[in-house]
Amino acid sequence: MNKWTAVMLLLVVLLFGSVIGFNLYKQDKIAEFMANRPAPEFPVTAIKVEAVSWTPGISSIGFIEPNQGIDLEAEEPGKVVAINFESGDAVTEGKLLVELDQAVEQANLKSAEGQLPFVRATYERMQKLVAKGNISRENFDKANSDYLQLQAEIESLKATIERHNIIAPFNGLAGIRNVYLGQYLQPGDEITRLEDTDLMRIRFTVPQTEMSKVSVGQSVKVIVDAFPGLRFSGQITAIDSIINPLSGVVELQASIPNNQGQLRSGMFAKVTVILPSLNNQVVVPQSAVTFALYGESIYVIEEKKDKTGKLFKEVNQRVVKVSSRAGNNAKIDSGIKSGDLIVTSGQVRLSNGSRVKVVQSNTLNTPEQLPKL
């Protein structure tokens, strides 16, 4: 019995020993494989930093408005008897656009003008007689009053007739016509919109902290969604005299030539106030910058040698200071320098000391036409 027990114990020891020995051998081989396995290389795109000229700007938004713009409305009640323009016409200052019926007023004017010679002659005769003392001063004053009253009545009738004619007060572009022949208009009824679109304006705001950087005559660039590929140039023409105490911003106005007629009032626009250019600045694509709560950083690629002397590329994460951004670019004030090779895409899988492989990719290139939703 004791001999059998010893044999069983020996078999158990041999069995467990072989299992433990196999596991130790496997772990040793795995460690040897991992030690000899080449470090993973992550594909990234990269560019070499170069010192370039940088034109900073102050960005804002606003709405386009015309140099002059009014809603033409009827001033007197009356029936439309003539329309001398069509929707969208370019009209000149002084052009008669709409004529209302003025037959009654014209008849009253003729009646008053017909009485004028008699009343004037009476006044002139009374003037001579009162000078000789042949009539009382009261009779002369009555003749003088009748003459002046008739003159005022004639002027009033002429003004009323003038108010029946809707005349363009300045050169401009007419909007949609809202009246028709034979239509009876009441005072205040809208006829059309007239706008001087040769020169457009835009109002926008900037923070009061930027006040020292803006001045009248300064250049601005304007972008509208209707023409995303165009940059409209203008100049600041006015700076408001007060700063909004609630928001801490100041309102500015800029004028934009509109020779091609592409700008229309009411357009939403992005405005950039152009500041003086700076030379030898470090400018990188914004995709190269990792923005985080603790600050901004960029992965810089450095070339190193392994134990065998083989060259490889490794990244070093550097903290940078971004001072301004414009479009897809960012200006860096510290952290990297001209000549550094930086990662522009593929940073998601990287950490300090990761090996990388630079590849070519057009993923970050802006397409000529954005896809439709």
C-alpha positions as CSV (number, residue, x, y, z in Angstrom):
1,M,0.0,0.0,0.0
2,N,2.8,2.4,0.9
3,K,4.6,1.5,-2.4
4,W,1.5,2.3,-4.4
5,T,1.0,5.6,-2.7
6,A,4.6,6.6,-3.4
7,V,4.2,5.8,-7.1
8,M,1.0,7.9,-7.3
9,L,2.7,10.8,-5.6
10,L,5.6,10.6,-8.0
11,L,3.3,10.6,-11.0
12,V,1.5,13.6,-9.6
13,V,4.7,15.5,-9.0
14,L,5.9,14.7,-12.6
15,L,2.6,15.8,-14.1
16,F,2.5,19.1,-12.3
17,G,6.2,19.6,-12.9
18,S,5.7,19.2,-16.6
19,V,2.8,21.6,-16.7
20,I,4.7,24.2,-14.8
21,G,7.8,23.7,-16.9
22,F,5.8,24.1,-20.1
23,N,4.3,27.3,-18.9
24,L,7.6,28.7,-17.9
25,Y,9.1,27.7,-21.3
26,K,6.1,29.4,-23.1
27,Q,6.4,32.6,-21.2
28,D,10.2,32.7,-21.9
29,K,9.5,32.3,-25.6
30,I,6.8,34.9,-25.6
31,A,9.1,37.4,-23.8
32,E,11.9,36.5,-26.3
33,F,9.5,37.2,-29.2
34,M,8.2,40.5,-27.8
35,A,11.8,41.6,-27.1
36,N,12.9,40.9,-30.7
37,R,9.7,42.1,-32.4
38,P,10.1,45.5,-34.1
39,A,8.3,48.4,-32.5
40,P,5.0,49.3,-34.3
41,E,5.1,52.3,-36.7
42,F,2.0,54.4,-37.1
43,P,1.2,56.0,-40.4
44,V,1.0,59.8,-40.3
45,T,1.2,62.7,-42.7
46,A,3.7,65.4,-42.0
47,I,5.0,68.8,-43.2
48,K,8.2,70.7,-42.6
49,V,7.7,74.0,-40.8
50,E,8.8,77.1,-42.8
51,A,8.8,80.7,-41.7
52,V,6.3,82.7,-43.8
53,S,4.6,86.1,-43.8
54,W,1.4,86.2,-41.7
55,T,-1.4,88.7,-42.0
56,P,-3.4,88.7,-38.8
57,G,-7.0,89.9,-38.6
58,I,-9.9,90.5,-36.4
59,S,-12.9,88.3,-37.4
60,S,-16.5,89.3,-37.0
61,I,-19.9,88.9,-38.7
62,G,-22.6,91.2,-40.0
63,F,-25.3,91.9,-42.5
64,I,-24.9,93.7,-45.8
65,E,-27.0,96.9,-46.2
66,P,-27.2,99.4,-49.1
67,N,-25.6,102.8,-49.2
68,Q,-29.1,104.2,-49.5
69,G,-32.3,102.3,-49.4
70,I,-36.0,103.3,-48.9
71,D,-39.5,101.8,-49.3
72,L,-41.3,104.0,-51.8
73,E,-44.9,104.5,-50.5
74,A,-48.0,106.5,-51.6
75,E,-48.2,109.9,-49.9
76,E,-51.7,110.8,-51.1
77,P,-54.8,108.6,-51.9
78,G,-55.5,108.0,-55.5
79,K,-55.9,105.6,-58.5
80,V,-52.8,104.5,-60.3
81,V,-52.9,105.9,-63.9
82,A,-49.3,105.3,-65.0
83,I,-46.5,103.0,-64.1
84,N,-43.1,103.8,-65.7
85,F,-40.9,101.0,-64.3
86,E,-40.7,97.2,-64.0
87,S,-39.5,95.0,-61.2
88,G,-35.7,95.0,-61.0
89,D,-35.2,98.1,-63.2
90,A,-32.2,100.4,-62.7
91,V,-33.8,103.8,-62.3
92,T,-32.2,107.3,-62.3
93,E,-32.7,110.1,-59.8
94,G,-35.8,112.2,-60.7
95,K,-37.5,109.6,-62.8
96,L,-41.3,109.5,-62.5
97,L,-42.1,105.9,-61.4
98,V,-45.8,106.0,-60.6
99,E,-48.4,108.6,-61.3
100,L,-51.7,108.8,-59.4
101,D,-54.9,110.4,-60.7
102,Q,-54.8,114.1,-60.1
103,A,-57.5,115.4,-62.4
104,V,-59.4,117.2,-59.5
105,E,-56.3,118.8,-58.2
106,Q,-55.3,120.0,-61.7
107,A,-58.7,121.5,-62.2
108,N,-58.6,123.3,-58.9
109,L,-55.1,124.6,-59.8
110,K,-56.3,126.0,-63.1
111,S,-59.3,127.7,-61.3
112,A,-56.9,129.3,-58.8
113,E,-54.4,130.4,-61.4
114,G,-57.3,131.9,-63.4
115,Q,-58.2,134.1,-60.5
116,L,-54.6,135.2,-59.9
117,P,-54.4,138.0,-62.5
118,F,-57.6,139.7,-61.2
119,V,-56.6,139.4,-57.6
120,R,-53.0,140.6,-58.3
121,A,-54.3,143.6,-60.3
122,T,-56.7,144.5,-57.5
123,Y,-53.9,144.4,-55.0
124,E,-51.6,146.6,-57.2
125,R,-54.4,149.1,-57.7
126,M,-55.2,149.2,-54.0
127,Q,-51.5,149.7,-53.4
128,K,-51.5,152.9,-55.5
129,L,-54.7,154.2,-54.1
130,V,-53.7,153.8,-50.4
131,A,-50.4,155.6,-51.2
132,K,-52.5,158.6,-52.4
133,G,-54.9,158.3,-49.4
134,N,-57.9,157.6,-51.6
135,I,-58.9,154.4,-49.8
136,S,-58.7,153.2,-46.2
137,R,-55.8,151.0,-45.0
138,E,-58.4,148.3,-44.2
139,N,-59.4,148.0,-47.9
140,F,-55.7,147.7,-48.9
141,D,-55.0,145.1,-46.2
142,K,-58.0,143.0,-47.4
143,A,-56.7,143.1,-51.0
144,N,-53.2,142.2,-49.9
145,S,-54.6,139.3,-47.8
146,D,-56.6,138.0,-50.7
147,Y,-53.6,138.1,-53.0
148,L,-51.3,136.3,-50.5
149,Q,-54.0,133.7,-49.7
150,L,-54.5,132.9,-53.4
151,Q,-50.7,132.5,-53.9
152,A,-50.6,130.1,-51.0
153,E,-53.5,128.1,-52.3
154,I,-51.8,127.7,-55.7
155,E,-48.6,126.6,-54.0
156,S,-50.6,124.1,-51.9
157,L,-52.3,122.7,-55.0
158,K,-49.0,122.3,-56.8
159,A,-47.5,120.5,-53.7
160,T,-50.5,118.2,-53.6
161,I,-50.1,117.4,-57.3
162,E,-46.4,116.7,-56.8
163,R,-47.3,114.3,-54.0
164,H,-49.4,112.3,-56.5
165,N,-46.2,111.6,-58.5
166,I,-43.8,109.0,-57.1
167,I,-40.3,110.1,-58.1
168,A,-37.0,108.3,-57.6
169,P,-35.0,110.3,-55.0
170,F,-31.7,108.8,-56.1
171,N,-30.1,106.4,-58.6
172,G,-30.8,102.8,-57.6
173,L,-32.2,99.4,-58.3
174,A,-36.0,98.9,-58.0
175,G,-37.3,95.8,-56.2
176,I,-40.5,93.9,-56.9
177,R,-43.3,96.2,-58.1
178,N,-46.3,96.0,-55.7
179,V,-48.8,98.2,-57.7
180,Y,-50.9,97.7,-60.8
181,L,-52.7,100.1,-63.2
182,G,-56.1,101.1,-61.9
183,Q,-55.3,100.1,-58.3
184,Y,-56.5,102.6,-55.6
185,L,-53.7,103.4,-53.2
186,Q,-54.0,104.7,-49.6
187,P,-51.3,106.8,-48.0
188,G,-48.5,104.4,-46.8
189,D,-49.2,101.6,-49.3
190,E,-45.9,100.3,-50.5
191,I,-45.0,100.7,-54.2
192,T,-41.5,99.1,-54.3
193,R,-38.1,99.0,-52.6
194,L,-35.4,101.3,-54.1
195,E,-31.7,100.7,-53.2
196,D,-28.5,102.3,-54.2
197,T,-26.3,99.1,-54.6
198,D,-23.2,100.6,-56.2
199,L,-21.7,100.9,-52.8
200,M,-22.7,98.6,-50.0
201,R,-22.1,98.8,-46.3
202,I,-21.8,96.4,-43.5
203,R,-22.1,96.9,-39.7
204,F,-20.2,94.6,-37.4
205,T,-18.8,94.6,-33.9
206,V,-15.3,94.0,-32.4
207,P,-14.4,93.6,-28.7
208,Q,-13.3,96.7,-26.9
209,T,-10.0,95.0,-26.2
210,E,-9.3,95.3,-30.0
211,M,-10.1,99.0,-30.2
212,S,-6.4,100.0,-30.4
213,K,-6.0,97.9,-33.6
214,V,-8.8,99.4,-35.7
215,S,-9.1,102.8,-37.3
216,V,-11.1,104.6,-40.0
217,G,-9.7,103.8,-43.5
218,Q,-8.5,100.3,-42.5
219,S,-9.0,97.5,-45.0
220,V,-11.5,94.7,-44.5
221,K,-12.2,91.5,-46.3
222,V,-15.8,90.3,-46.6
223,I,-17.0,86.8,-47.5
224,V,-20.7,85.9,-48.2
225,D,-22.1,82.4,-48.5
226,A,-23.6,83.1,-51.9
227,F,-20.1,83.5,-53.4
228,P,-17.8,81.4,-51.1
229,G,-14.8,81.7,-53.5
230,L,-14.8,85.5,-53.7
231,R,-13.2,88.0,-51.3
232,F,-14.8,91.5,-51.3
233,S,-12.6,94.3,-50.3
234,G,-13.7,97.4,-48.4
235,Q,-12.6,100.0,-45.8
236,I,-13.8,101.0,-42.4
237,T,-15.7,104.3,-42.7
238,A,-17.0,104.8,-39.2
239,I,-16.5,103.7,-35.6
240,D,-19.3,104.1,-33.1
241,S,-18.8,106.8,-30.4
242,I,-19.9,104.4,-27.6
243,I,-19.1,100.9,-26.4
244,N,-22.0,98.7,-25.4
245,P,-21.7,98.5,-21.6
246,L,-23.5,95.1,-21.5
247,S,-21.5,93.2,-24.2
248,G,-18.3,95.2,-24.2
249,V,-18.2,95.5,-28.0
250,V,-18.0,98.5,-30.3
251,E,-19.9,98.8,-33.6
252,L,-18.0,99.6,-36.8
253,Q,-19.2,100.3,-40.3
254,A,-17.4,99.5,-43.5
255,S,-18.1,100.4,-47.2
256,I,-17.7,97.8,-49.9
257,P,-17.7,98.6,-53.7
258,N,-20.3,96.5,-55.5
259,N,-19.4,97.2,-59.1
260,Q,-20.5,93.7,-60.3
261,G,-23.8,93.9,-58.4
262,Q,-23.2,90.6,-56.6
263,L,-23.8,91.9,-53.1
264,R,-27.4,92.4,-52.0
265,S,-28.8,93.9,-48.8
266,G,-29.6,91.4,-46.0
267,M,-26.8,89.0,-46.9
268,F,-25.0,87.4,-43.9
269,A,-21.3,88.1,-44.2
270,K,-18.1,87.2,-42.4
271,V,-15.8,90.2,-42.0
272,T,-12.0,90.3,-41.3
273,V,-10.3,93.5,-40.3
274,I,-6.8,93.3,-41.9
275,L,-3.9,94.1,-39.5
276,P,-0.3,94.8,-40.5
277,S,1.6,91.8,-41.9
278,L,4.3,90.0,-39.8
279,N,7.4,88.4,-41.4
280,N,9.2,85.2,-40.5
281,Q,6.3,83.7,-38.6
282,V,5.7,80.0,-37.8
283,V,2.4,79.0,-39.4
284,V,1.0,75.5,-39.4
285,P,-2.3,73.8,-40.4
286,Q,-4.8,73.7,-37.6
287,S,-5.0,69.9,-38.1
288,A,-1.5,69.6,-36.7
289,V,-2.5,71.2,-33.4
290,T,-4.0,69.1,-30.6
291,F,-6.4,71.3,-28.7
292,A,-7.0,70.2,-25.1
293,L,-8.1,71.6,-21.8
294,Y,-4.6,71.8,-20.5
295,G,-3.3,73.6,-23.6
296,E,-2.3,73.0,-27.2
297,S,0.4,70.6,-28.4
298,I,2.1,69.4,-31.6
299,Y,3.9,66.1,-32.4
300,V,7.4,66.8,-33.8
301,I,9.0,64.0,-35.7
302,E,12.7,63.2,-34.9
303,E,15.0,60.8,-36.5
304,K,16.9,58.3,-34.3
305,K,18.9,55.1,-34.4
306,D,18.1,51.8,-32.7
307,K,20.7,49.4,-31.2
308,T,21.6,47.9,-34.6
309,G,22.2,51.4,-36.1
310,K,18.9,51.4,-38.1
311,L,17.3,54.7,-38.5
312,F,13.6,55.2,-37.4
313,K,11.3,58.2,-36.9
314,E,9.9,59.0,-33.4
315,V,7.5,61.7,-32.2
316,N,8.0,64.1,-29.4
317,Q,4.9,65.9,-28.1
318,R,5.6,69.6,-27.5
319,V,3.4,72.2,-25.9
320,V,2.9,75.2,-28.1
321,K,1.2,78.6,-27.9
322,V,-1.3,79.5,-30.6
323,S,-1.7,83.2,-30.9
324,S,-4.2,83.5,-33.7
325,R,-6.0,81.5,-36.3
326,A,-7.2,82.2,-39.8
327,G,-9.0,79.8,-42.1
328,N,-7.2,76.4,-41.9
329,N,-4.0,77.8,-40.5
330,A,-2.7,78.7,-37.0
331,K,0.1,81.0,-36.0
332,I,2.5,79.5,-33.4
333,D,4.4,81.8,-31.1
334,S,6.4,79.2,-29.1
335,G,7.1,75.4,-28.9
336,I,8.3,74.7,-32.4
337,K,10.6,76.4,-34.9
338,S,11.3,76.7,-38.6
339,G,12.7,73.4,-40.0
340,D,10.8,71.1,-37.6
341,L,8.9,68.2,-39.2
342,I,5.5,68.0,-37.6
343,V,2.6,65.6,-37.8
344,T,-0.5,66.9,-39.6
345,S,-2.8,63.9,-39.3
346,G,-2.9,60.5,-37.5
347,Q,-2.3,61.9,-34.0
348,V,-5.1,59.8,-32.4
349,R,-2.9,56.7,-31.9
350,L,0.2,58.6,-30.9
351,S,1.9,59.2,-27.6
352,N,5.3,60.5,-26.6
353,G,8.0,58.2,-28.1
354,S,5.8,56.5,-30.6
355,R,7.4,55.4,-33.9
356,V,5.8,56.7,-37.1
357,K,6.0,56.3,-40.8
358,V,5.3,59.3,-43.0
359,V,2.8,58.6,-45.8
360,Q,1.2,60.7,-48.5
361,S,-2.5,61.5,-48.2
362,N,-4.8,64.1,-49.7
363,T,-7.4,63.6,-46.9
364,L,-6.9,67.1,-45.5
365,N,-7.1,68.9,-48.9
366,T,-10.1,71.1,-49.3
367,P,-12.4,69.7,-52.1
368,E,-13.2,72.0,-54.9
369,Q,-16.9,71.4,-54.3
370,L,-18.4,70.4,-51.0
371,P,-20.7,67.3,-51.1
372,K,-24.4,68.0,-51.0
373,L,-26.4,66.7,-48.0
